[in-house]
Amino acid sequence: MDTSVVDSRKAESRELVAAAPYLIEQDWAAYTPEQHAIWTELVTRRMPQLREHACSAYLEGFEQIGLQEDRLPVLKKVSERLQPRTGWNSTAVSGFLPADAFFEMLAARKFPTTTWIRSRDAMEYTPEPDIFHDVFGHVPMHAHPVFADFLEQYGKVCAGLKSAEALEQMGRLFWFTVEFGVIHEAGKIKVYGSGLISSHGECTHVVERGAGLEIREFDVDQVLNTVVDVSKMQPVLYAIESFEQIYEAAKEAESRVG
Ligand SMILES: [Fe+2]
């Protein structure tokens, strides 16, 4: 490991306490041609639907952070393009983070990003997030200034919460926005949540208005009190009018949970 890597890790460790043990370096050179090919297949399979049904903030963010179809992303290069726009970084981590580490990173505008990629026999779904879910699904939205502010605010609110009930309610806000969020845009419903962006099946369920799906107008109290079953296609989603709405919701939620 060269000294610049050690220095950058020290700088990150100074800022991040709970998350420090989970920070890793992305070993981009270690990805195999097969892993790059899996990325390419995942991206090329999703883009036709997303060009039609993803919100403009996602599609613009995709271009702005310089994602490419033919190779796995270099997180440091993504961050170099993202940082000047919104102050966000895509920061490599070893896997799932404990809640305090996760919220600490969001509050510091560092998105915990996994570096592994799924295998060919799990193209549609992985129980744990991989680099496709994290970078293709989440990171383009971090180039949008208001979404960027919302996500930091969300991390700050959660970092200050102690009660399990309050954190569960805030988890629902994350679920119905960051993961499964939809937005009204030019008279249509467009997707912005990573769970919809990165999953063909989940997204198709929304754009084709699958059986049993209800799209309600976003209401922070309803969202905080809607129990989520992660094992099923989502029966209810909440559509926002603008990203300002979820920024305000994250602020308001602080006084409504627990
Ligand atoms: Fe996610």
Residues whose N, C-alpha, C, O or C-beta is under 5 A from the ligand:
A	BS01	LIG	S194
